[in-house]
Amino acid sequence: MLDEAVVARVLGAALWTGGEFAEVFVEDARSSSARLDDGKVEEITSGRARGAGIRVITGDTTGFAHTADLTEGGLVAAAEAASAVARKGGGGTVKVALAGRSDARSTATVLPESVPKSTKVELLARADAAARGEGGGIRQVTATYADSRRRILVANSEGLLASDDQVKTRFAVSAVASGDAGMQTGRESQGYAMGFEFFDEFDVEEAGRAAARRALTKLTARPAPSGTMPVVIKSGGGGVLFHEACGHGLEADLVGKRASVFAGRRGQEVASPLVTLVDDGTMGHEWGAYAVDDEGHPAARNVLIEDGVLTDYMYDLLRARKEGRGSSGNGRRQSYRHLPMVRMTNTFLVNGSEDPEEIIRQTPRGVYVAQLGGGQVNTATGDFVFGMTEAYLIEDGEITDPLRDANPIGNGPEALTLIDVVGNDFAMGSPGTCGKDGQGVPVGDGQPTLRVQALTIGGTAA
């Protein structure tokens, strides 16, 4: 993406005024998307962004500048601007020697940019037709396709030089059904860090049918109960609970600010002994996977909680340097216009040993959550609230009636201690985008079927 000699000179310019550390992050990102709504193509978009962000650190001060001008002159100007913010004065000439280059190539076999738009739109039409074929109650179908390719190069004054080529493809269907109970919505989505070969494995027509069936089933839903009760969460349907309720609290920047309920608790029991929580950026084609993070460090598998004991936090370069340790490969940024920060990748609860059907049979009464929706958490206290986009009542150890949308409410650390059984059917959930401090990055989450002994359900039934 850039000549190594140019990168070295830019780093030298960044250190010229006395900076202690300098970094160049170069990005070339392209994307395309299409949306079919009510049988009509409503939107086809494509875009491309190229640029560089330059960071200079002196003591506790960080200077940052970004530019879309990738000429040597444009990069040097940005480097000097970042350096001026980090520290004024100094002088002399600084030379930076870059170590051997570490390049990661995309494993995509069919780059999405090589596929005609008409082929992508055809997928949308097939999903739309399949959804409508599930019944006359389906009133609206929206299908969306999206792909992206992001090539990055990272170099710093410590000699690091690395690159990555990240390709992602995603497909989603949303169906609206109408009946005596009003309007209800069902959704199905999937995405992987791979090219257009994704559709060799993913059946868009089955996705359309699944979304429609969920919407039609919810037409007969009863009001969700209210109060505290056992909650069984289906495999792959509730990983967002761990992402929100404890994942953010295990990011070292929040820990360092004492804005996490898990601050100072390394080595302590923070969860049920059945809980082992992992963040893993190396998970093949999963949505949050990559070869190197946005600071050039290799992705890693990091065990955060093991058998209920908090073993480690997630780190980027800055927080790791402060503690005299290496980065955990969790330094991520939305684009070259943003500074990196500590972010999750694919965060999940590992498999247990119980039969998921037996978990339900051993629950006399409660709620079975097939899919959690979005949520919010206060990382300082661990208090959270989520949405349930697909849930059912458990009565006498059997799944019975579908439930209307409601909200599980609880406290992350408390909920972790109340997990009393974990299934053996691990699955990853739908792809997601995690927002933090105004930046969004792709993440994955997952878990086997599990039961939380007591969660508060904010339903409307007595």
DANORJO-V437411 format. One record per residue. RES is the residue in three letters. PSI is psi in whole degrees, 0 to 359 (none if undefined). NEAR is the number of other ideal C-beta (glycine too) atoms within 8 Angstrom. D_FIRST is the distance of its C-alpha to the first C-alpha in Angstrom with 2 decimals. Layout:
BEGIN
((RES:PSI:NEAR:D_FIRST) (RES:PSI:NEAR:D_FIRST))
END
This chain:
BEGIN
((MET:325:6:0.00) (LEU:148:9:3.83) (ASP:137:5:6.97) (GLU:325:10:9.16) (ALA:322:6:12.03) (VAL:315:10:10.78) (VAL:316:14:10.19) (ALA:319:13:13.63) (ARG:325:10:15.25) (VAL:318:14:14.27) (LEU:320:17:15.80) (GLY:319:12:18.70) (ALA:323:12:19.29) (ALA:329:16:19.40) (LEU:356:14:22.05) (TRP:325:13:23.93) (THR:14:13:26.59) (GLY:16:9:27.34) (GLY:149:15:25.07) (GLU:334:6:25.49) (PHE:139:11:22.10) (ALA:150:17:18.70) (GLU:139:13:15.57) (VAL:127:17:12.14) (PHE:118:16:10.84) (VAL:138:13:7.72) (GLU:138:14:8.41) (ASP:106:11:8.16) (ALA:135:12:11.74) (ARG:153:11:14.24) (SER:159:12:17.88) (SER:155:15:21.20) (SER:160:12:24.79) (ALA:146:15:28.32) (ARG:129:13:31.72) (LEU:123:16:35.14) (ASP:122:9:38.11) (ASP:41:6:41.70) (GLY:2:7:40.74) (LYS:141:6:38.78) (VAL:109:9:35.09) (GLU:336:6:34.71) (GLU:132:7:30.99) (ILE:121:10:27.87) (THR:156:8:24.70) (SER:152:8:21.01) (GLY:163:7:18.30) (ARG:138:8:14.68) (ALA:130:11:13.27) (ARG:138:8:10.10) (GLY:184:14:10.46) (ALA:143:13:10.78) (GLY:135:15:13.94) (ILE:127:18:15.39) (ARG:134:13:18.46) (VAL:132:19:21.12) (ILE:131:13:24.22) (THR:114:11:27.56) (GLY:234:6:30.43) (ASP:9:2:30.67) (THR:133:9:28.83) (THR:128:10:25.26) (GLY:138:16:23.56) (PHE:136:11:20.68) (ALA:147:11:18.94) (HIS:155:11:16.22) (THR:148:12:14.86) (ALA:358:8:13.32) (ASP:105:10:12.94) (LEU:15:11:9.49) (THR:161:6:11.34) (GLU:321:8:12.46) (GLY:317:7:15.83) (GLY:320:11:14.97) (LEU:319:17:13.24) (VAL:320:11:16.21) (ALA:318:10:18.62) (ALA:320:14:17.46) (ALA:318:17:17.64) (GLU:324:12:21.10) (ALA:316:10:22.22) (ALA:320:16:21.44) (SER:321:17:23.10) (ALA:324:10:26.10) (VAL:318:11:26.69) (ALA:320:13:26.58) (ARG:134:14:28.92) (LYS:151:5:30.52) (GLY:196:6:31.75) (GLY:200:8:31.01) (GLY:184:5:29.58) (GLY:185:5:28.60) (THR:134:5:25.42) (VAL:128:9:23.17) (LYS:139:6:21.00) (VAL:126:11:18.65) (ALA:124:6:18.26) (LEU:136:11:15.48) (ALA:181:7:16.90) (GLY:140:4:15.87) (ARG:139:9:12.64) (SER:109:9:13.42) (ASP:136:6:11.44) (ALA:128:10:13.12) (ARG:148:5:13.13) (SER:143:10:14.83) (THR:3:6:18.51) (ALA:135:11:19.03) (THR:337:5:21.03) (VAL:103:9:21.17) (LEU:129:11:18.20) (PRO:329:14:20.03) (GLU:344:8:18.26) (SER:356:6:20.05) (VAL:131:10:23.41) (PRO:147:5:25.66) (LYS:327:9:26.70) (SER:326:6:30.28) (THR:322:8:29.80) (LYS:320:12:28.58) (VAL:325:13:31.54) (GLU:323:8:33.90) (LEU:318:13:33.09) (LEU:317:16:34.12) (ALA:322:10:37.33) (ARG:319:11:38.26) (ALA:319:17:37.92) (ASP:312:14:39.97) (ALA:320:10:42.73) (ALA:320:15:42.96) (ALA:316:16:43.31) (ARG:334:9:46.02) (GLY:352:8:47.81) (GLU:346:11:48.61) (GLY:157:8:51.37) (GLY:348:3:52.73) (GLY:348:10:52.05) (ILE:118:15:48.35) (ARG:333:7:48.04) (GLN:141:8:44.32) (VAL:132:19:41.14) (THR:126:11:37.57) (ALA:137:17:34.72) (THR:143:12:31.03) (TYR:141:13:27.89) (ALA:144:12:24.36) (ASP:161:15:21.00) (SER:153:12:17.49) (ARG:125:15:14.05) (ARG:113:12:11.81) (ARG:131:12:8.42) (ILE:154:13:8.06) (LEU:133:13:7.12) (VAL:131:16:10.40) (ALA:146:14:11.91) (ASN:173:13:15.48) (SER:356:11:18.28) (GLU:6:5:19.95) (GLY:357:9:17.48) (LEU:138:10:15.60) (LEU:113:15:12.04) (ALA:158:14:11.24) (SER:163:14:9.13) (ASP:156:11:10.82) (ASP:105:10:11.12) (GLN:119:13:14.24) (VAL:132:15:16.46) (LYS:146:14:19.83) (THR:139:14:22.88) (ARG:148:12:26.06) (PHE:140:18:29.51) (ALA:147:11:32.53) (VAL:134:19:36.08) (SER:130:11:38.58) (ALA:142:18:42.23) (VAL:127:12:45.13) (ALA:149:17:48.71) (SER:138:9:51.90) (GLY:198:8:55.33) (ASP:333:4:58.27) (ALA:7:8:56.08) (GLY:212:6:53.88) (MET:135:7:50.18) (GLN:149:14:48.06) (THR:140:11:44.37) (GLY:150:17:42.67) (ARG:148:11:38.99) (GLU:132:11:36.90) (SER:152:11:33.13) (GLN:151:11:30.68) (GLY:151:12:26.98) (TYR:160:12:24.79) (ALA:75:11:21.28) (MET:174:11:21.26) (GLY:205:13:20.90) (PHE:348:12:23.74) (GLU:348:10:25.68) (PHE:323:12:26.74) (PHE:359:10:29.57) (ASP:337:5:30.95) (GLU:330:5:32.10) (PHE:123:9:32.61) (ASP:106:5:35.69) (VAL:329:15:35.27) (GLU:320:10:39.01) (GLU:325:8:40.03) (ALA:317:17:37.82) (GLY:316:19:39.73) (ARG:319:12:43.04) (ALA:317:11:42.25) (ALA:318:16:41.43) (ALA:318:19:44.62) (ARG:321:10:46.77) (ARG:316:14:45.73) (ALA:316:16:46.64) (LEU:321:14:49.95) (THR:322:10:50.87) (LYS:347:15:50.47) (LEU:335:13:53.09) (THR:12:8:55.68) (ALA:147:12:54.24) (ARG:160:10:56.64) (PRO:140:9:56.00) (ALA:146:16:54.28) (PRO:162:11:56.57) (SER:146:10:56.39) (GLY:185:6:56.83) (THR:131:6:55.68) (MET:166:11:55.48) (PRO:143:13:53.63) (VAL:123:13:50.32) (VAL:128:15:48.85) (ILE:124:13:45.15) (LYS:149:12:43.98) (SER:135:12:41.20) (GLY:349:10:37.75) (GLY:354:12:39.37) (GLY:17:14:39.43) (GLY:333:16:36.38) (VAL:334:14:35.63) (LEU:315:14:38.80) (PHE:326:15:37.28) (HIS:311:14:33.94) (GLU:313:14:35.82) (ALA:332:15:39.03) (CYS:337:16:37.71) (GLY:310:15:33.93) (HIS:324:13:33.15) (GLY:350:15:35.95) (LEU:11:15:34.27) (GLU:128:15:31.09) (ALA:333:13:31.42) (ASP:319:10:30.80) (LEU:324:13:33.78) (VAL:316:14:35.75) (GLY:330:9:35.20) (LYS:2:7:36.50) (ARG:31:7:39.48) (ALA:18:8:38.53) (SER:139:14:38.78) (VAL:345:10:42.01) (PHE:3:12:40.59) (ALA:134:10:40.13) (GLY:13:3:42.03) (ARG:13:8:42.92) (ARG:133:8:40.93) (GLY:354:6:43.39) (GLN:157:7:45.65) (GLU:120:7:46.65) (VAL:358:13:45.01) (ALA:172:13:45.45) (SER:147:10:47.67) (PRO:346:7:47.60) (LEU:353:10:46.33) (VAL:118:13:43.02) (THR:118:9:39.93) (LEU:132:16:36.79) (VAL:144:12:33.29) (ASP:123:15:29.76) (ASP:108:14:27.40) (GLY:1:15:23.66) (THR:11:8:23.82) (MET:66:12:26.05) (GLY:245:6:24.56) (HIS:12:8:24.04) (GLU:156:11:25.64) (TRP:325:13:24.30) (GLY:12:14:23.32) (ALA:152:15:21.65) (TYR:168:11:18.18) (ALA:314:7:17.02) (VAL:151:15:16.01) (ASP:185:16:17.01) (ASP:12:10:15.23) (GLU:7:13:16.15) (GLY:6:12:14.70) (HIS:142:13:18.21) (PRO:142:7:19.23) (ALA:153:13:21.11) (ALA:161:10:24.83) (ARG:114:8:28.25) (ASN:118:12:30.27) (VAL:117:10:34.02) (LEU:316:13:35.13) (ILE:128:15:38.75) (GLU:120:7:40.61) (ASP:39:6:44.12) (GLY:352:12:44.50) (VAL:132:10:43.46) (LEU:117:13:40.48) (THR:330:9:38.48) (ASP:167:9:35.24) (TYR:174:11:33.00) (MET:141:14:29.28) (TYR:147:15:27.17) (ASP:186:16:23.97) (LEU:312:11:23.14) (LEU:312:8:25.50) (ARG:326:12:28.45) (ALA:318:13:28.08) (ARG:321:7:28.15) (LYS:332:7:31.30) (GLU:6:8:32.99) (GLY:37:4:31.90) (ARG:176:5:30.16) (GLY:160:6:26.78) (SER:149:12:24.68) (SER:7:11:25.65) (GLY:24:13:22.13) (ASN:23:17:23.12) (GLY:112:16:20.90) (ARG:154:12:19.53) (ARG:155:14:18.61) (GLN:320:7:18.77) (SER:181:9:15.67) (TYR:344:12:13.77) (ARG:357:7:17.11) (HIS:150:9:19.04) (LEU:147:8:19.98) (PRO:155:12:20.02) (MET:172:12:23.49) (VAL:124:13:25.42) (ARG:152:14:25.28) (MET:167:14:26.73) (THR:267:17:25.01) (ASN:112:17:27.71) (THR:128:16:31.04) (PHE:158:15:34.18) (LEU:130:14:37.74) (VAL:166:9:38.39) (ASN:147:9:41.16) (GLY:209:11:44.82) (SER:357:5:47.77) (GLU:149:11:49.82) (ASP:123:7:50.44) (PRO:326:13:49.05) (GLU:326:6:52.17) (GLU:327:8:54.36) (ILE:317:15:52.61) (ILE:317:13:53.74) (ARG:330:8:57.23) (GLN:10:7:57.61) (THR:99:12:56.88) (PRO:318:7:60.16) (ARG:139:8:58.74) (GLY:200:11:55.36) (VAL:134:17:52.23) (TYR:115:13:49.76) (VAL:112:15:46.29) (ALA:333:8:44.28) (GLN:120:12:41.37) (LEU:148:14:40.68) (GLY:205:10:38.97) (GLY:162:6:37.16) (GLY:174:13:38.54) (GLN:148:7:38.71) (VAL:144:12:39.39) (ASN:106:8:40.52) (THR:336:11:38.69) (ALA:330:8:41.32) (THR:336:7:44.18) (GLY:0:15:42.64) (ASP:136:9:44.51) (PHE:162:16:42.89) (VAL:136:9:43.65) (PHE:168:13:42.15) (GLY:151:10:42.91) (MET:114:16:44.28) (THR:344:9:43.12) (GLU:118:12:45.18) (ALA:158:13:48.11) (TYR:157:12:51.59) (LEU:142:11:54.81) (ILE:123:16:55.94) (GLU:126:8:59.72) (ASP:40:5:61.78) (GLY:17:9:58.74) (GLU:147:8:57.51) (ILE:126:7:54.82) (THR:251:7:56.76) (ASP:144:8:56.07) (PRO:153:10:52.71) (LEU:149:16:52.25) (ARG:163:10:51.10) (ASP:138:8:48.09) (ALA:181:14:48.79) (ASN:118:9:47.16) (PRO:134:15:47.19) (ILE:137:9:47.60) (GLY:196:12:47.53) (ASN:128:9:46.18) (GLY:302:15:43.24) (PRO:322:12:44.78) (GLU:317:9:48.12) (ALA:324:14:46.76) (LEU:324:15:45.05) (THR:342:9:48.47) (LEU:6:11:50.16) (ILE:112:15:48.22) (ASP:355:8:51.13) (VAL:139:11:49.91) (VAL:130:13:46.56) (GLY:178:15:46.20) (ASN:24:10:44.68) (ASP:47:9:42.68) (PHE:139:12:39.25) (ALA:146:9:36.82) (MET:153:11:33.65) (GLY:197:14:34.02) (SER:153:6:32.21) (PRO:150:11:28.60) (GLY:170:12:28.47) (THR:123:7:26.63) (CYS:128:11:27.68) (GLY:136:6:28.20) (LYS:125:8:28.49) (ASP:39:4:28.69) (GLY:2:4:27.32) (GLN:142:11:24.20) (GLY:134:6:24.03) (VAL:152:11:22.19) (PRO:135:10:23.01) (VAL:158:16:25.71) (GLY:159:18:28.27) (ASP:161:15:31.82) (GLY:171:13:34.82) (GLN:158:17:38.22) (PRO:171:15:41.31) (THR:137:14:44.45) (LEU:164:16:46.09) (ARG:132:14:48.97) (VAL:124:13:49.22) (GLN:324:7:52.91) (ALA:118:8:53.06) (LEU:148:13:50.82) (THR:126:9:52.08) (ILE:122:16:51.69) (GLY:66:10:51.97) (GLY:187:11:53.69) (THR:353:7:56.49) (ALA:150:8:59.12) (ALA:none:2:61.96))
END
